[in-house]
Amino acid sequence: MARFQFEVAKMSSADLKLQLEQAVLAGKEFHKLYYEKFDKRRNMLNKLYMDSATMVWNGNPLQGCEAILKFLDQLPTSEHTIDSLDCQPIPSVVTQGQTSLMVIVGGRVKFEGTKETFTFTENFMLTTQGGVWKIASDCFRYQE
């Protein structure tokens, strides 16, 4: 913890502001791409997850891109509406030098065949691989 505080203390306010601005831009681009693929081209989500990604869907854990995609493919067609978005850079000391980002999304989803619209939150931890953002961790939860 002390090392993290020291690293943040060494950053200038301009550096921190730049990191936050970059996180917001990346998060905005990511969430639009993710939910567009989820709703219209779910078979293309494989490009967004790391092979070793983890997901927790309403308390049910999934390990690995293949298992995640198999689960998501079983869900009915959906339509997401995003109401809130928060994006934060994760300090490299926490992620062992890897450039990472936390994206927190809130909204509503309607699945085909249901009359009900569900309120949800979804948290993504993104990390860069070869200059491309990939999902390392995904946690989806209905808000009841």
Protein Blocks (a to p, Z undefined) as FASTA:
>chain_A
ZZmmmmmmmpcfklmmmmmmmmmmmmmmmmmmmmmmmmmmmmlmmmmpcfkbccdeehia
cedjklmmmmmmmpccdddddfbdcdddddfklnnopacdddddddddddehiabdcddd
dddddddeehiacdfbdcddddZZ
